[in-house]
Amino acid sequence: MIQIKRFICNPLQENCYVVSDDTQECVIIDCGAFFQAEKDALINYIRNEHLQPVHLIATHGHIDHNFGNTALFNAFALKVEICGEDANLIEHLNEQAADLLGLQIEPSEAQVGRWLKHEDTITFGHHTLKVLQTPGHTPGSALIYCEEENTCFSGDTLFRMSIGRTDLEGGNWAQMEQSLTHIVSKLPKETIVLSGHGPQSTIEDELMYNPYLRG
């Protein structure tokens, strides 16, 4: 069984997840920690729980999901893993912060450790995560799926009763529609959906109530 700790981070209330199992290995998904208190809380949780971080995964390259990458690199030598189609985003986080949010941040020292592709697998402890590319919000958006636990981390592709926006640079409505169709056909109805913002849901609930998924 996995343990999931959620941290709500930065001015955009982004969800960062620490996922671990009984081996004490863990992965961090979407490290949006911006304020020093957020970075400290995340790092202290990992250390206090005696966890061993082995992967830092980004569901996509937007700045609000990657503010804390440098902090995790400095603390644990983790390098972010992200789909290659978002290279332009992840390599220009400082510019994103200024252009989109009007924020000045220190130049990122974090490097990309692995360019992910569709159906790549990421292992930690006794568990395996599968990368399911879901372009639409960004070209390299991906859903991270743990089949053993019926849980997916949907980034900004699928929210509770909503979906990610497609009007930002690189967004594509036609791709988003295809990605949503793929999610619905691929994942069992009982799958728990943990998104990049807001509360959790399930595929079944989204099929019933999400206006973008109802046939």
Backbone as CSV, one residue per row, in Angstrom:
resi,resn,N_x,N_y,N_z,CA_x,CA_y,CA_z,C_x,C_y,C_z
1,MET,0.851,-1.197,0.000,0.000,0.000,0.000,0.886,1.246,0.000
2,ILE,0.474,2.252,-0.761,1.217,3.499,-0.783,0.638,4.494,0.217
3,GLN,1.502,5.358,0.678,1.094,6.482,1.513,1.267,7.747,0.683
4,ILE,0.277,8.612,0.715,0.305,9.832,-0.085,0.131,11.028,0.837
5,LYS,1.086,11.907,0.810,1.015,13.153,1.571,0.901,14.305,0.589
6,ARG,-0.140,15.115,0.765,-0.347,16.260,-0.127,0.110,17.545,0.555
7,PHE,0.828,18.367,-0.207,1.206,19.707,0.227,0.579,20.690,-0.751
8,ILE,-0.159,21.667,-0.239,-0.755,22.701,-1.087,0.209,23.880,-1.111
9,CYS,0.661,24.234,-2.305,1.803,25.142,-2.433,1.514,26.363,-3.292
10,ASN,2.253,27.402,-3.029,2.397,28.627,-3.817,1.085,29.389,-4.012
11,PRO,1.152,30.585,-4.549,-0.062,31.403,-4.678,-1.166,30.770,-5.520
12,LEU,-0.844,29.784,-6.349,-1.860,29.153,-7.191,-2.436,27.884,-6.565
13,GLN,-2.089,27.620,-5.299,-2.665,26.488,-4.565,-2.476,25.165,-5.309
14,GLU,-1.252,24.928,-5.697,-0.897,23.709,-6.447,-0.693,22.544,-5.494
15,ASN,-1.067,21.353,-5.935,-0.908,20.147,-5.128,0.415,19.450,-5.443
16,CYS,1.260,19.334,-4.436,2.490,18.551,-4.523,2.274,17.281,-3.710
17,TYR,2.683,16.143,-4.248,2.453,14.860,-3.584,3.777,14.157,-3.286
18,VAL,3.883,13.609,-2.075,4.962,12.696,-1.724,4.339,11.316,-1.584
19,VAL,4.819,10.383,-2.398,4.227,9.047,-2.473,5.277,8.038,-2.020
20,SER,4.953,7.239,-1.010,5.921,6.295,-0.453,5.247,4.963,-0.173
21,ASP,6.068,3.944,0.103,5.519,2.662,0.552,6.358,2.140,1.708
22,ASP,6.156,0.878,2.091,6.788,0.373,3.311,8.287,0.187,3.193
23,THR,8.851,0.360,2.002,10.309,0.310,1.856,10.955,1.630,2.270
24,GLN,10.139,2.666,2.453,10.581,4.025,2.764,11.096,4.789,1.541
25,GLU,11.134,4.144,0.374,11.433,4.906,-0.826,10.229,5.771,-1.183
26,CYS,10.493,6.921,-1.786,9.387,7.796,-2.150,9.679,8.523,-3.446
27,VAL,8.611,9.004,-4.066,8.708,9.903,-5.210,7.964,11.176,-4.859
28,ILE,8.422,12.274,-5.420,7.733,13.548,-5.269,7.170,13.908,-6.632
29,ILE,5.887,14.231,-6.667,5.213,14.573,-7.914,4.788,16.036,-7.865
30,ASP,5.276,16.823,-8.811,4.914,18.239,-8.969,5.294,19.072,-7.748
31,CYS,6.577,19.343,-7.615,7.067,20.109,-6.466,6.880,21.598,-6.705
32,GLY,5.725,22.099,-6.315,5.421,23.511,-6.504,5.769,24.389,-5.316
33,ALA,6.535,23.873,-4.347,6.858,24.646,-3.139,7.580,25.941,-3.514
34,PHE,6.987,27.064,-3.158,7.525,28.379,-3.517,8.069,29.121,-2.300
35,PHE,7.241,29.295,-1.279,7.680,29.993,-0.081,8.638,29.097,0.711
36,GLN,9.545,29.737,1.454,10.517,28.953,2.215,9.836,28.010,3.194
37,ALA,8.730,28.449,3.791,8.017,27.581,4.731,7.486,26.328,4.043
38,GLU,7.084,26.472,2.775,6.606,25.307,2.023,7.744,24.344,1.723
39,LYS,8.878,24.884,1.330,10.035,24.033,1.061,10.480,23.309,2.326
40,ASP,10.507,24.041,3.439,10.914,23.440,4.705,9.948,22.339,5.124
41,ALA,8.652,22.579,4.979,7.659,21.579,5.378,7.818,20.300,4.574
42,LEU,8.048,20.425,3.288,8.211,19.267,2.419,9.471,18.488,2.783
43,ILE,10.588,19.189,2.892,11.853,18.521,3.183,11.844,17.924,4.584
44,ASN,11.268,18.633,5.551,11.201,18.104,6.910,10.324,16.865,6.991
45,TYR,9.227,16.853,6.230,8.380,15.652,6.204,9.177,14.451,5.707
46,ILE,9.896,14.620,4.617,10.680,13.521,4.054,11.719,13.027,5.070
47,ARG,12.390,13.952,5.713,13.426,13.575,6.673,12.835,12.990,7.951
48,ASN,11.780,13.592,8.449,11.184,13.107,9.703,10.552,11.727,9.557
49,GLU,10.061,11.431,8.349,9.473,10.113,8.088,10.524,9.103,7.637
50,HIS,11.779,9.548,7.607,12.905,8.684,7.220,12.711,8.095,5.825
51,LEU,12.210,8.937,4.920,11.976,8.500,3.550,13.237,8.693,2.712
52,GLN,13.338,7.897,1.672,14.455,7.994,0.735,13.912,8.417,-0.620
53,PRO,14.071,9.678,-0.997,13.540,10.140,-2.283,14.357,9.565,-3.440
54,VAL,13.664,8.967,-4.395,14.360,8.363,-5.535,13.947,8.966,-6.874
55,HIS,12.827,9.685,-6.915,12.395,10.317,-8.167,11.671,11.624,-7.865
56,LEU,11.881,12.615,-8.723,11.104,13.844,-8.762,10.454,13.916,-10.129
57,ILE,9.128,13.882,-10.155,8.380,13.802,-11.408,7.553,15.070,-11.586
58,ALA,7.530,15.596,-12.789,6.656,16.721,-13.114,5.635,16.268,-14.150
59,THR,4.366,16.478,-13.855,3.331,16.122,-14.828,3.365,17.026,-16.046
60,HIS,3.935,18.222,-15.888,4.124,19.134,-17.018,5.054,20.252,-16.580
61,GLY,5.370,21.149,-17.507,6.434,22.096,-17.277,6.048,23.464,-16.776
62,HIS,4.805,23.686,-16.362,4.437,25.014,-15.881,5.114,25.318,-14.544
63,ILE,5.426,26.585,-14.344,6.209,27.016,-13.202,5.560,26.668,-11.872
64,ASP,4.224,26.737,-11.772,3.595,26.492,-10.475,3.738,25.046,-10.015
65,HIS,4.126,24.154,-10.923,4.366,22.754,-10.561,5.845,22.444,-10.386
66,ASN,6.689,23.455,-10.528,8.136,23.225,-10.517,8.923,24.248,-9.703
67,PHE,8.259,25.092,-8.937,8.964,26.085,-8.133,10.021,25.442,-7.232
68,GLY,9.732,24.261,-6.688,10.598,23.679,-5.667,11.662,22.728,-6.170
69,ASN,11.828,22.635,-7.474,12.791,21.664,-8.011,14.213,21.907,-7.516
70,THR,14.611,23.167,-7.470,15.967,23.469,-7.017,16.153,23.095,-5.557
71,ALA,15.140,23.333,-4.732,15.234,22.975,-3.311,15.433,21.473,-3.137
72,LEU,14.731,20.666,-3.938,14.892,19.219,-3.827,16.215,18.753,-4.412
73,PHE,16.691,19.457,-5.427,18.012,19.134,-5.966,19.087,19.405,-4.921
74,ASN,18.974,20.540,-4.251,19.961,20.890,-3.233,19.906,19.955,-2.030
75,ALA,18.695,19.531,-1.657,18.538,18.698,-0.461,18.834,17.231,-0.711
76,PHE,18.429,16.728,-1.889,18.489,15.284,-2.124,19.134,14.890,-3.451
77,ALA,19.677,15.866,-4.183,20.309,15.618,-5.487,19.336,15.016,-6.497
78,LEU,18.054,15.348,-6.359,17.055,14.860,-7.307,17.016,15.745,-8.541
79,LYS,16.895,15.118,-9.698,16.730,15.834,-10.956,15.350,15.517,-11.518
80,VAL,14.669,16.525,-11.974,13.290,16.351,-12.405,13.188,15.435,-13.624
81,GLU,12.118,14.666,-13.673,11.801,13.794,-14.801,10.498,14.291,-15.409
82,ILE,10.502,14.532,-16.725,9.386,15.200,-17.384,9.384,14.809,-18.854
83,CYS,8.220,14.861,-19.469,8.132,14.518,-20.888,8.852,15.562,-21.748
84,GLY,9.545,15.069,-22.770,10.399,15.915,-23.577,9.675,17.009,-24.331
85,GLU,8.390,16.821,-24.592,7.642,17.845,-25.318,7.508,19.147,-24.517
86,ASP,7.777,19.084,-23.217,7.734,20.295,-22.393,9.132,20.839,-22.101
87,ALA,10.108,20.468,-22.910,11.479,20.945,-22.690,11.553,22.463,-22.675
88,ASN,10.854,23.108,-23.577,10.925,24.567,-23.656,10.394,25.225,-22.393
89,LEU,9.410,24.584,-21.746,8.855,25.129,-20.508,9.795,24.899,-19.333
90,ILE,10.236,23.680,-19.147,11.046,23.349,-17.980,12.409,24.035,-18.023
91,GLU,12.884,24.349,-19.215,14.185,25.000,-19.346,14.103,26.524,-19.244
92,HIS,12.893,27.050,-19.083,12.726,28.510,-18.974,11.776,28.853,-17.828
93,LEU,12.005,28.237,-16.678,11.132,28.476,-15.526,11.223,29.922,-15.036
94,ASN,12.403,30.496,-15.071,12.555,31.874,-14.598,11.728,32.835,-15.433
95,GLU,11.752,32.629,-16.754,10.970,33.482,-17.647,9.473,33.283,-17.417
96,GLN,9.067,32.043,-17.179,7.649,31.790,-16.877,7.213,32.544,-15.638
97,ALA,8.018,32.473,-14.590,7.660,33.133,-13.335,7.449,34.626,-13.546
98,ALA,8.320,35.240,-14.352,8.216,36.681,-14.608,7.036,36.997,-15.520
99,ASP,6.887,36.240,-16.592,5.871,36.556,-17.602,4.457,36.229,-17.132
100,LEU,4.290,35.087,-16.473,2.950,34.629,-16.110,2.493,35.127,-14.752
101,LEU,3.435,35.262,-13.810,3.059,35.576,-12.436,3.681,36.860,-11.913
102,GLY,4.563,37.471,-12.686,5.212,38.677,-12.230,6.139,38.462,-11.053
103,LEU,6.712,37.265,-10.950,7.576,36.917,-9.827,9.017,36.803,-10.289
104,GLN,9.910,37.215,-9.430,11.331,37.040,-9.683,11.824,35.881,-8.826
105,ILE,12.419,34.888,-9.438,12.949,33.751,-8.692,14.418,33.578,-9.025
106,GLU,15.113,32.889,-8.136,16.526,32.634,-8.374,16.684,31.705,-9.575
107,PRO,17.736,31.890,-10.359,17.974,30.975,-11.475,17.999,29.530,-11.008
108,SER,17.306,28.670,-11.729,17.206,27.269,-11.323,18.520,26.537,-11.537
109,GLU,18.928,25.796,-10.503,20.101,24.949,-10.611,19.719,23.501,-10.902
110,ALA,18.428,23.234,-10.875,17.963,21.864,-11.094,18.125,21.488,-12.565
111,GLN,18.474,20.262,-12.795,18.633,19.751,-14.146,17.562,18.692,-14.415
112,VAL,17.370,18.397,-15.690,16.462,17.308,-16.061,17.247,15.999,-15.987
113,GLY,16.734,15.082,-15.209,17.410,13.801,-15.062,16.977,12.772,-16.073
114,ARG,15.757,12.941,-16.609,15.233,11.954,-17.557,14.104,12.588,-18.347
115,TRP,14.159,12.412,-19.650,13.059,12.844,-20.505,12.106,11.663,-20.660
116,LEU,10.898,11.834,-20.174,9.926,10.741,-20.170,9.192,10.647,-21.495
117,LYS,8.705,9.444,-21.777,7.900,9.174,-22.967,6.657,8.390,-22.568
118,HIS,5.696,8.345,-23.475,4.449,7.634,-23.233,4.712,6.172,-22.877
119,GLU,4.088,5.720,-21.803,4.160,4.352,-21.280,5.520,3.993,-20.687
120,ASP,6.382,4.989,-20.458,7.554,4.739,-19.630,7.107,4.334,-18.233
121,THR,7.955,3.615,-17.522,7.658,3.234,-16.145,8.690,3.844,-15.202
122,ILE,8.228,4.149,-14.015,9.058,4.707,-12.952,8.831,3.840,-11.725
123,THR,9.884,3.296,-11.162,9.731,2.381,-10.033,10.248,3.013,-8.746
124,PHE,9.591,2.669,-7.659,10.071,3.007,-6.317,9.532,1.926,-5.383
125,GLY,10.359,1.512,-4.435,9.908,0.488,-3.508,9.343,-0.712,-4.227
126,HIS,8.121,-1.103,-3.811,7.446,-2.244,-4.430,6.485,-1.816,-5.536
127,HIS,6.534,-0.582,-5.952,5.504,-0.053,-6.844,6.077,0.463,-8.160
128,THR,5.187,0.488,-9.144,5.530,0.981,-10.474,4.516,2.037,-10.893
129,LEU,5.020,3.132,-11.418,4.185,4.183,-11.982,4.338,4.165,-13.494
130,LYS,3.235,4.371,-14.194,3.280,4.421,-15.650,2.971,5.835,-16.121
131,VAL,3.728,6.283,-17.112,3.538,7.603,-17.707,2.554,7.481,-18.866
132,LEU,1.450,8.190,-18.773,0.467,8.238,-19.862,0.416,9.676,-20.365
133,GLN,0.955,9.908,-21.541,0.984,11.273,-22.058,-0.420,11.760,-22.387
134,THR,-0.694,12.993,-21.949,-2.023,13.591,-22.129,-1.874,15.028,-22.615
135,PRO,-1.353,15.238,-23.812,-1.176,16.606,-24.303,-2.506,17.343,-24.408
136,GLY,-2.417,18.641,-24.303,-3.609,19.484,-24.378,-3.423,20.723,-23.530
137,HIS,-3.173,20.524,-22.232,-2.846,21.657,-21.363,-1.481,22.214,-21.738
138,THR,-0.525,21.322,-21.916,0.777,21.628,-22.508,1.119,20.488,-23.455
139,PRO,2.083,20.675,-24.341,2.439,19.590,-25.263,2.955,18.339,-24.551
140,GLY,3.612,18.526,-23.386,4.196,17.389,-22.685,3.462,16.969,-21.433
141,SER,2.211,17.371,-21.298,1.452,16.959,-20.113,1.339,15.440,-20.040
142,ALA,1.359,14.926,-18.808,1.253,13.491,-18.611,0.475,13.197,-17.341
143,LEU,-0.151,12.049,-17.353,-0.827,11.506,-16.188,0.067,10.390,-15.645
144,ILE,0.261,10.339,-14.340,1.114,9.337,-13.709,0.201,8.331,-13.013
145,TYR,0.246,7.082,-13.448,-0.745,6.075,-13.043,-0.090,4.936,-12.274
146,CYS,-0.653,4.637,-11.108,-0.227,3.482,-10.317,-1.343,2.451,-10.353
147,GLU,-1.182,1.454,-11.220,-2.241,0.459,-11.416,-2.487,-0.356,-10.160
148,GLU,-1.420,-0.703,-9.425,-1.591,-1.541,-8.232,-2.490,-0.888,-7.188
149,GLU,-2.481,0.439,-7.163,-3.231,1.168,-6.138,-4.450,1.888,-6.694
150,ASN,-4.769,1.671,-7.972,-5.922,2.330,-8.596,-5.895,3.844,-8.360
151,THR,-4.731,4.435,-8.593,-4.546,5.861,-8.317,-3.805,6.517,-9.472
152,CYS,-4.256,7.697,-9.857,-3.534,8.452,-10.875,-3.347,9.882,-10.414
153,PHE,-2.246,10.458,-10.866,-1.921,11.848,-10.601,-2.073,12.573,-11.934
154,SER,-3.105,13.391,-12.048,-3.536,13.878,-13.356,-2.988,15.245,-13.727
155,GLY,-2.157,15.839,-12.858,-1.612,17.150,-13.189,-2.716,18.150,-13.472
156,ASP,-2.555,18.919,-14.543,-3.572,19.901,-14.916,-4.374,19.453,-16.133
157,THR,-4.426,18.146,-16.346,-5.276,17.630,-17.420,-6.707,17.461,-16.941
158,LEU,-6.882,16.793,-15.807,-8.225,16.496,-15.295,-8.327,16.944,-13.854
159,PHE,-9.330,17.777,-13.563,-9.647,18.216,-12.212,-10.992,17.640,-11.796
160,ARG,-11.315,17.783,-10.515,-12.648,17.413,-10.070,-13.671,18.332,-10.746
161,MET,-14.505,17.749,-11.569,-15.581,18.430,-12.286,-15.095,19.468,-13.286
162,SER,-13.836,19.384,-13.690,-13.323,20.329,-14.672,-12.094,19.741,-15.353
163,ILE,-11.486,20.529,-16.225,-10.274,20.114,-16.920,-9.311,21.296,-16.982
164,GLY,-8.090,21.027,-17.397,-7.103,22.081,-17.517,-7.388,23.014,-18.683
165,ARG,-6.927,24.232,-18.558,-7.152,25.214,-19.611,-6.235,24.923,-20.799
166,THR,-6.669,25.347,-21.961,-5.897,25.120,-23.184,-5.553,26.416,-23.900
167,ASP,-5.768,27.553,-23.234,-5.550,28.845,-23.884,-4.167,29.427,-23.604
168,LEU,-3.341,28.715,-22.822,-1.967,29.165,-22.615,-1.093,28.689,-23.766
169,GLU,0.103,29.258,-23.864,1.014,28.887,-24.941,1.259,27.378,-24.933
170,GLY,1.092,26.746,-26.088,1.275,25.306,-26.199,0.023,24.497,-25.939
171,GLY,-1.032,25.153,-25.449,-2.290,24.452,-25.221,-2.981,24.125,-26.530
172,ASN,-3.766,23.034,-26.516,-4.418,22.595,-27.748,-5.705,21.864,-27.383
173,TRP,-6.835,22.465,-27.760,-8.127,21.899,-27.369,-8.361,20.526,-28.008
174,ALA,-8.016,20.371,-29.274,-8.230,19.080,-29.941,-7.424,17.978,-29.252
175,GLN,-6.192,18.280,-28.876,-5.391,17.293,-28.161,-5.983,16.994,-26.791
176,MET,-6.501,18.013,-26.127,-7.118,17.797,-24.817,-8.306,16.849,-24.935
177,GLU,-9.130,17.034,-25.936,-10.267,16.131,-26.131,-9.800,14.694,-26.334
178,GLN,-8.762,14.513,-27.139,-8.225,13.175,-27.370,-7.660,12.584,-26.085
179,SER,-6.968,13.400,-25.308,-6.384,12.920,-24.056,-7.463,12.493,-23.066
180,LEU,-8.522,13.269,-22.953,-9.607,12.919,-22.042,-10.269,11.622,-22.462
181,THR,-10.462,11.443,-23.758,-11.034,10.187,-24.263,-10.120,9.018,-23.918
182,HIS,-8.818,9.227,-24.058,-7.845,8.171,-23.739,-7.896,7.819,-22.258
183,ILE,-7.966,8.838,-21.395,-8.034,8.590,-19.958,-9.249,7.748,-19.619
184,VAL,-10.385,8.127,-20.135,-11.627,7.426,-19.831,-11.588,5.981,-20.311
185,SER,-10.971,5.743,-21.471,-10.920,4.383,-22.008,-9.847,3.529,-21.328
186,LYS,-8.822,4.168,-20.766,-7.679,3.446,-20.218,-7.849,3.084,-18.747
187,LEU,-8.454,3.971,-17.977,-8.463,3.802,-16.532,-9.788,3.227,-16.028
188,PRO,-9.724,2.298,-15.075,-10.947,1.762,-14.476,-11.748,2.855,-13.768
189,LYS,-13.063,2.640,-13.668,-13.926,3.649,-13.062,-13.577,3.928,-11.612
190,GLU,-13.037,2.932,-10.912,-12.735,3.121,-9.488,-11.423,3.859,-9.249
191,THR,-10.726,4.230,-10.309,-9.441,4.912,-10.159,-9.605,6.241,-9.423
192,ILE,-8.782,6.440,-8.393,-8.740,7.714,-7.674,-7.949,8.719,-8.503
193,VAL,-8.479,9.908,-8.630,-7.833,10.967,-9.409,-7.324,12.033,-8.446
194,LEU,-6.010,12.209,-8.415,-5.370,13.244,-7.611,-4.792,14.277,-8.568
195,SER,-5.390,15.443,-8.584,-5.066,16.434,-9.615,-4.074,17.469,-9.114
196,GLY,-3.659,18.331,-10.035,-2.672,19.346,-9.718,-3.201,20.511,-8.916
197,HIS,-4.520,20.661,-8.855,-5.164,21.692,-8.053,-6.497,21.135,-7.584
198,GLY,-6.901,21.485,-6.385,-8.216,21.105,-5.906,-8.291,19.715,-5.305
199,PRO,-9.527,19.276,-4.966,-9.724,18.014,-4.257,-9.637,16.806,-5.176
200,GLN,-9.570,15.634,-4.556,-9.507,14.398,-5.317,-10.876,14.007,-5.845
201,SER,-10.872,13.078,-6.784,-12.101,12.574,-7.368,-11.872,11.122,-7.767
202,THR,-12.776,10.592,-8.562,-12.621,9.266,-9.163,-13.035,9.358,-10.626
203,ILE,-12.571,8.422,-11.413,-12.993,8.392,-12.815,-14.499,8.226,-12.911
204,GLU,-15.083,7.399,-12.061,-16.530,7.198,-12.095,-17.284,8.503,-11.853
205,ASP,-16.871,9.262,-10.838,-17.536,10.530,-10.558,-17.376,11.512,-11.716
206,GLU,-16.189,11.518,-12.322,-15.978,12.446,-13.438,-16.828,12.075,-14.641
207,LEU,-16.985,10.788,-14.880,-17.843,10.353,-15.982,-19.298,10.760,-15.743
208,MET,-19.693,10.785,-14.473,-21.082,11.109,-14.144,-21.344,12.610,-14.110
209,TYR,-20.376,13.380,-13.618,-20.665,14.774,-13.297,-19.823,15.804,-14.038
210,ASN,-18.683,15.414,-14.580,-17.829,16.387,-15.255,-18.418,16.733,-16.618
211,PRO,-18.780,17.987,-16.867,-19.428,18.335,-18.137,-18.564,18.094,-19.363
212,TYR,-17.235,18.003,-19.153,-16.325,17.758,-20.289,-16.184,16.280,-20.607
213,LEU,-16.673,15.415,-19.725,-16.548,13.972,-19.948,-17.872,13.285,-20.191
214,ARG,-18.959,13.908,-19.823,-20.256,13.275,-20.043,-20.571,13.237,-21.533
215,GLY,-20.974,12.054,-21.973,-21.249,11.875,-23.387,-22.462,12.614,-23.871
